[in-house]
Amino acid sequence: MQFMSKRAPIDYDDLRGPYNLVRAVGASVFAIAVVGWALAYDDTTPMAMLIPAVAVGVDAAYRRTQAASLPLPGLLVDATAIGVALLLHGPNPGMHAVAILTMLTTAGLLLPTARALAVIAYMITLSVGVSVVHSLGLPVAAVIGTEAEHVLFDTVVVGVFIAATAWVLFLAVRVIRSVQDRQEEALAVERRALELKNEFVSMVSHELRTPLTGIAGFTETLSAEWSDLPAAEVTEFLEIMTSETIHLANLVEDILVIPRLEAGQLRLDPEPVELVAEAHSVAAMIFPDGTADIAIPSNVTVWCDRTRLHQVMRNLLENAKKYGGDQVLVTGEMSSPGIYTVSVSDNGSGVAPQDRDRIFEHFEQLSTGDARAQQGVGLGLPIARKLASAMGGDLWYEDRFPVGSNFRFSIPLAPSDDRAESPRIEAERVATALADRT
């Protein structure tokens, strides 16, 4: 049946420590009350009630530190100890009622419905059995004093039950509020993910449609009027189509590389790469007018996957072209032994401090929706950072003085020729290390 829930209202792991601390404190207070009774009335008979108190205290101390423990055994220990204490205490219907309510509260919070009902039934059975024993007048060794002498002791015991129940309820409410806060955070993350997904689909649709529309239009024109068009115009059309095809291929590669990186399935083929040659190649593609300056020494050879290095530099230079000013500079320096750092800087408006983490998140752009001034799907910088990390380096943002942005990424230098390992063994070793990073 639906009401027989398989889950407790409260996650026991969230309440295990404080709950067992309450059990231990309650057992200690009860034990102190028993000892106080014995000393005050010079009667050692009630000392037998220390046995259930010690049993609960020891069990609580053990379970408080055992993350793998379950609530049911502890509740059964409590029910049994309470039953024994009631038997030794003597007849008192009010005490029975308070004990049952305490077990009802804690079992209902910590156990699924079926098990909670079973514990409550067990507690009620013990209470009825104790009442029957008392009604039959059977001798019980620890029955204490007269009815009047019970008042102080019973007040303390009832106070322990009520205080323990109230504190457990307080803890439960706090846990419930914490769970609600986590749920709200999860819902906010889910809503944000849905917004990003919808915006991403919209951006990708636009970005894919733009080059496809251009390619389709020029293809149709060439098909219908090839023989009538001047050669120079045909060449221009073909160059535009080639450029749009490259742009489309780059966009698709950017979209596909993220899930492969996160799944650890991106294959890297490291090899020695002349950094300055690769930088000039990418700059010529992004800035065909030659406005990007390359200031990297010609003798720098890095150890990386050439295709992925090309992708990192392409994304950084495209980012500089979109958001930078009229100056783009690519420089490099030795940052630490075996590591070379490349800087792609511009004199644009830079990135505000509050946006410097967000720009490295998937599908994030500084302008979105109808206000989006630049093309792109917000993948360039996250991809560049992940690829740099996969190849043994890192990528980060710095301000450029006095204005502008400075994106820097580090990359391992190629192994020296006098290394004892052969090139093939070295390539396999580094490839394995880079694969582990992904």
Sequence and secondary structure as in RCSB ss.txt:
>XXXX:A:sequence
MQFMSKRAPIDYDDLRGPYNLVRAVGASVFAIAVVGWALAYDDTTPMAMLIPAVAVGVDAAYRRTQAASLPLPGL
LVDATAIGVALLLHGPNPGMHAVAILTMLTTAGLLLPTARALAVIAYMITLSVGVSVVHSLGLPVAAVIGTEAEH
VLFDTVVVGVFIAATAWVLFLAVRVIRSVQDRQEEALAVERRALELKNEFVSMVSHELRTPLTGIAGFTETLSAE
WSDLPAAEVTEFLEIMTSETIHLANLVEDILVIPRLEAGQLRLDPEPVELVAEAHSVAAMIFPDGTADIAIPSNV
TVWCDRTRLHQVMRNLLENAKKYGGDQVLVTGEMSSPGIYTVSVSDNGSGVAPQDRDRIFEHFEQLSTGDARAQQ
GVGLGLPIARKLASAMGGDLWYEDRFPVGSNFRFSIPLAPSDDRAESPRIEAERVATALADRT
>XXXX:A:secstr
 TTS SS SS HHHHHHHHHHHHHHHHHHHHHHHHHHHHHHT  GGGGGHHHHHHHHHHHHHHHT TT  HHHHH
HHHHHHHHHHHHHH   HHHHHHHHHHHHHHHHHHS HHHHHHHHHHHHHHHHHHHHHHHTT   TT  S TTTH
HHHHHHHHHHHHHHHHHHHHHHHHHHHHHHHHHHHHHHHHHHHHHHHHHHHHHHHHHHHHHHHHHHHHHHHHHHH
GGGS HHHHHHHHHHHHHHHHHHHHHHHHHHHHHHHHTT     EEEEEHHHHHHHHHHHH TTS EEEE  TT 
EEEEEHHHHHHHHHHHHHHHHHHS S EEEEEEEEETTEEEEEEEE S    GGGTTGGGSTT  SS GGG  S 
  S HHHHHHHHHHHTT EEEEEE SSSSEEEEEEEEB   TT SS HHHHHHHHHHHHHHH 
